[in-house]
Amino acid sequence: MTNKIPDSSPANPMPLQGEGDYAAAREFDKEETAFAKSGKVETAAVEAEAALDGPEGAELEAARDAAAKGESVTKRP
């Protein structure tokens, strides 16, 4: 049995959203693979480390902690 993701072309629209949004999953996978193959991963990692050590570090850590808990640090009115 294969777990092939169904085609969600305009001729075969798939109304699923959220975790079932196959088109978004395919696009994410495609872009993630392209980035990994681009050779820019090391540069991005160095930039991320510098940001964590910089003035925005505490805010980034708070966002990472909140995301790990499934929360958001965005303040909404």
Buried (B, 14 or more C-beta within 10 A) or exposed (E): EEEEEEEBEEEEEBEEEEEEBEBBEEEEEEEEEEEEEEEEEEEEEEEEEEEEEEEEEEEBEEBEEEEEEEEEEEEEE
